[in-house]
Amino acid sequence: MQAVSNFKPETIDAFKKIYSEYKEAINFKAKFGNPTEKAFALTVLTVAGVDTP
């Protein structure tokens, strides 16, 4: 994921924290959300370095 290398380490850490706190909701929205929710969820997953569900 080349895009992740463009982010500062503190940004990546912030996205990892968001993911750890809202893991279920982000995974759900990545699969079943409307287009805006999916975009947000996939952004969090990508920047946090998590494989998409």
HUCOR-V555902 format. One record per backbone hydrogen bond with DSSP energy under -1.0 kcal/mol. NH is the residue of the N-H (numbers start at 1). CO is the residue of the C=O. E is the energy in kcal/mol with one decimal. If there is no record, write none. Layout:
[[NH | CO | E] [NH | CO | E]]
This chain:
[[6 | 3 | -1.5] [7 | 4 | -1.8] [12 | 8 | -2.0] [13 | 9 | -2.5] [14 | 10 | -1.9] [15 | 11 | -2.2] [16 | 12 | -2.4] [17 | 13 | -2.1] [18 | 14 | -2.3] [19 | 15 | -2.6] [20 | 16 | -2.6] [21 | 17 | -2.1] [22 | 18 | -1.9] [26 | 22 | -2.7] [27 | 23 | -2.6] [28 | 24 | -2.4] [29 | 25 | -2.7] [30 | 26 | -2.1] [31 | 27 | -1.2] [32 | 28 | -3.3] [33 | 29 | -1.4] [38 | 34 | -2.8] [39 | 35 | -2.0] [40 | 36 | -2.2] [41 | 37 | -2.7] [42 | 38 | -2.9] [43 | 39 | -1.9] [44 | 40 | -2.4] [45 | 41 | -2.5] [46 | 42 | -2.4] [47 | 43 | -2.7] [48 | 44 | -2.4] [50 | 45 | -2.6]]
